[in-house]
């Protein structure tokens, strides 16, 4: 019997009235933008004052407010996290023929900018504590390279799925060999490592405001550093490297990477509700863990003791022998229910485009990819949405377990 209290539109077929909920299910997506009211106010101000171009008071204010949130001294707002990482690598002198150590369990945008500059990534495996770059394996790799006189030009670490790397031993190893550390914190805004924000420890940190991130400007990124000259140079390069002259004069090649004043206005509104967005995503995780944590074969991405994760995405692994079916069959079954789930990142050393690149280790990242699944994690999900996801997974286990 259909519960007449359901607040969904009705359709009449023959003499029977059906709730449209049962005919067309709402699609539950992985991570969608979550807008509020403040964003529109800032954007309206940009329109009213005609500050539309990639300069303006919202850009300046967004940079300053972002520094206050993450504990950095200086920031430059740009068009994407990828652009920020490209600038970061260029700023510290990465060039053709150089090698850059890089986390392997991450999105390709972490490594692609290395290749833009003619350099080559060398990938490092994950640990099981945080799913991030393994500090012990990393130190061993540096020690071995030092003995043969082939140290990397830079190191790029990723703070994955809203959780920080174990930064202290990684930074200590970098400092021992005077290698600059770049932090890809695209997925970890709002997280903490020993009370500080990931992205604020290395020479340069970068963040992303892509539409699926914990806050968004639709598209955008931020580069932060305590080195004022680096940030000034970043702004110069991001605005086509125009020399100070009344005419257009250029002594080096630059890029069109500066964030627009309109998008910066969106970012300012989003930044004010960052903590609310973090709490919502952590609520998603706790809901999933309580509902699914006792199912055989299910293990959730751990939260390392050294920090607080945002749970940007709730990730788990599925052991098919215990659960009854594998990660891919679960993903496909969820898709049939209009629920989007995705495998965890395919390690970069397994990507065809990086087939000729060296990798230190790799087994942990490969295992996480084989068994790992990301569940819908948006901060605008309702408990009813989460119940649909957990009920579907429980039903899959019941049918296959």
N, C-alpha and C positions, 0 to 999 in steps of 0.2 A: 504494500500500500504506500502511495506517495504521501509524504507528510505535507499537509496544506500550509504549514507554517513556514516552509522554505520560501525565502524572498527572492525567487527567480521568476522571469517571465514564463508564461504558459503557452503551450501550443496545443491545438485541438486536432486530433487525428481520429476520424470517425466519430465515435461518441465518447472517446477517452481523452482526458486532459493530461498532458505530460508537462512536467517542469523541464524547461529548456536546459537546465543543468545536466539532465540525463541525456540530452541529445547532443549538445555541443559543450564539451568540457573546456573549462578555462585552461589555457596553456600556462604552465609554470616554468619560467625561464631560469637560467643559471644565476645571473646577477645583472639586474637592470638598474638604470639610473633612478635615484630617489630624490625628487625635487621638493622644495618647500616654498615658502612665500617670500623669504628674504631675497632670493635670487632675482625674482622679477623686479623688486624694488631697485636693486643695484643696476640691472640692465636698463630699466626705464630711465634711471639717472644718466646712464651713458648716452641713451638716445636724446634725452632732453638737452644735454649739453653738447651733443654732436661729437663726443669723444668715441669714435668708431674704430679708428685705425689702431695698429699695434703699438700705441703709446697711450698714456693717459693716467689719470689719478687712480683708477681701479687697479691698473697693473702695479703701480708703485705701492699702493696700500696692500694688495694681495701678497707681494713679496715680503713686505715688512711683517704682516700678520702671520704669514707662514713661518718666518724665522722665529717668531715668538712661540709658535706651537711646537716646532721641532728642536728648538734650542740651538739654531745656527746663527751666525753673525750676519751672513749676506746671502742673497738669493737672486736668481734671474728666472723669470717666468718665460717659458718657451712653448712651442706648438705641440710637443709630445715628450713622453719619457725617452723615446728613442733619440729624438733630437738632443735632449739633455745629455744622454750618454755619449752621443757622437761628439758633442762639444767637450765633454769631460775628458775623453780620450785624447782629443786634439790639444787641449789645454796643457796636458802633462807630457806632451811630446811624442805620443805614439805615432809611428810612421811605417813606411814600407819596410818589410823584412823583420819587423819586431814580432815578438811573441807576447801574448797576454794570457795569464792564467784566468780561468773563468769557471764558475759553477756549471755543471752539466745539466742538472735537473732544473730547467727553467724554460721560458718562452724564448723563441729565436731572437727577439729584439734585444736580448742581453748581449748576444754575440755578433749580430749583424754589423753594428757600428765598428767593431774591430776590423772587419773586412773592408769597410768603406775607406779606411786609411791605409790599406795595403798590408796590414798586419795579420797575424794568424793566431786564432785561439788555441789554447791548450786546456783541455777540460779536466775538472777535478770532481771526484765522486762525492756523494752525500754521506752523512752519518745518519744513524737511526734515531738519535735523540731529538733532532729538530727537522730532519729531512733536508737540511742545508749543507753547504760545503763542509767536508770533514776536516776539522782543524789539524788533527794528527797526520792525516795523509797529505795535507797541504804543506805542513812543515817538512815532512820527509821529502816531498817533491822539490821544495826549495833547496834543502840541504844537498840533494843529489845534483841539482843544476849548478849550485855554487861550486861544487868540486870539479865540474867540467867547464866552468866559466861561461855558462849559458843561462843566466838569470832572465826572467821575463821583464819586459819594460814596465808592466803594470799588472795589477790584480783587480778583477771585478768579481765581487761576491753578490749573491742575491739573497734577499730576505723573503723567503718563499711563503706564499699563501697567507701572509699576514703574520708570520713568525720570524723573529730575528735569528741570524746566525749567532754562533758563540764567538763574538767579535774579539774579545780580549786576546786569546791565543793567536788568532789570525793577524791582528794588528801588530802584536809583538813580533811575529815572524817577519812581517813586512818591514817593520822598523829595523830589525836586526840586519836586513839586507838592503835597507834604504830603497825600498820599492813602494811607490805610491799606491794607496788603496782607494778604489772607487766602490761605493756601495750602491747597488741597484735596489732601492727601497720602493720600487714601483707598486708593490703589492702590500706594503707594510706600514703605510701611514696610520698613526694611532697606536702602533705597537710600542713595546718598550724593551730595552735591554739594560738590566741593572739600574732601572730608573731613568734612563735616557732614551731618546728616540733613535731607532736605527736610521742611518743616513747622516748622522751627525758626528761620526767617529773618524771616518777616513779623510783623505785629502779632499774628496768631493763626494757628495751624495746626490742621487737623482730620484725623482718621484714622478708618478704618472697620474693624470686625471682623465684617463680614457673612460668611456661610458660605463664600463663594467667595474670600475674601481670603487673603493669605499666612499670617496667623494669624487665628483666629476665636474669638468668644465665642458663636457661633450668631447673635446679633444684638447689635450694640453699637458704640460709637464713643468717641472721645477728643478733647477740645479742649485745646490746649496754648498757653501764652503765658509770656513772661518778666514780664508785668504781673500781679502778685499780685491786685490789686483787680479786674481783669477776670475772673480765674478764680473769685474769691469771688462775684462777681456772677453768673457763669454757674451756679455751684452753687445760688445763691439762686433764680434763675429756673427752674432745672431741677427744683426741688422745690416747685413751685406758688407760688413767691414768697411764702412764709409769713413774716410779720413775727415778730420775737422777742417772743412773748407767750404766756402760759399757755393761752390760748384760740386758736382759729383766726382769725387776722386777716390781711387782705391789702390792701395799698395799691396794688398793681399786678398786672397779669395775668401769671401764670407758666405753666409747662408741667410735665407729668409725664414728665421726660426722664432721670431718674437711673438708672444701671445697677444691677442687682441684685447682691447679695453673691455669689450662686451663679455668675452669669455672669462676675463679676470673678475668681472662683477659676479658672474655665476659662481666662480671659485670662492669669492669672499663670503657669499651666502652659505655655500656648502661647508666651508671651514668652521662656521659658527655652530654647526650641529654635528661636528665630527664625533664627539664622544657619544652622542645618541646613536649614531650609525654603528659605532663599535659595539655598544651594548646590545643593539638589535642583532648583530651578526653573532655575537657570543651567545645570545639567547637561542638563535637557530641551532648552534652547535649543541647546547645543553639539551634542547628538545630532541634532537636526533640521537644523542648519546643515551638519553634515558629510554627512548623508545626502541632503539636498535642495539644498544650496547651488549645485551645478553644473548643476541643471536649468535649461533656458532659460526666461526670464521670471520666475524666482523671485528676489525680493530681500527680505531680512529687515530688520525695524526696526533702524536703526543704534543703536549705543551711543555717545552723545556723549562727547567726550574730557574734558569737565569733571566727570564723575562715574562712578559704578558703578550699573548698573541691576540690579534684582532679577530681571528677566524674569518678573514676576508672570504675565503671559501672553506666550507666544511668538507674535509677530505677523509676518506677511510680506505682501508684495504679489505679485499674479499678473498679469503682462502677457499677455492672452489671445492676442495676435498671435504671441508667441514660445512660449508654453507649449502652446497648442493649444486651450484652452478657458478660460472665464472663472472668476472667483472663485466665483460662485454655483453653477455646474455642479460645481465641485470640492466645494463644501460639501454639495450634495445627494448626490453620489456617496459622500462619506464617511459621510453619514447612513445610506445604504443598507448600509454596513458596520458600523453601530452605533457610529460615531465622531462625537462632537459637535464641531463647529467653528462659529464664528460670525463674521459680518462685524465689522470694527472699528466703533466707535461711529459712528452716523449723526450728522453735525454738527448741533448744536442749531439753527443758523440755517435748517436744512432741515426741522426738525420743524414740523408743522402748528400746534402750540400756540404757537410763537414766530414765526409767519409775519409778524407786524407789527413784529418787532424788527430793529434795525439790525445789520449785520455789516460789519466792516472786513476786506476781502479775502474769502477763503472757498474759493478755487480749490484750494489745497493740501489742506485738510481734505476737500473733496469728492472729490478724486482718491484720497486714502488710503481713503476709505469705498468708493469704486467698486471698487478693486482689492484692498483689504486683507482679510485673513482671520486669525482667532485660532485657534491649534491647541490641543488638549488640553495642559494645563500644570500639573496638580496635582503637588504635591511627593510624593504617594504613587504616582505612576505607576512602573511597572517598565520595564526596557529592552525587555521583550517587548511591552508596550503601545506604546512609542514605535516599535518595529519595525513593528508593525501599521499605525500611522498613516503612517509614511514609505513602507512598501511599497504601501499603498493609493494614496498620491499619485503615486508613481512609476508605478504601473499606469495611473492616469488619464492621465498624460502619454503613456505608451506607446500608449494607445488613441486619443488625440486629437492627439498632437504631429505 
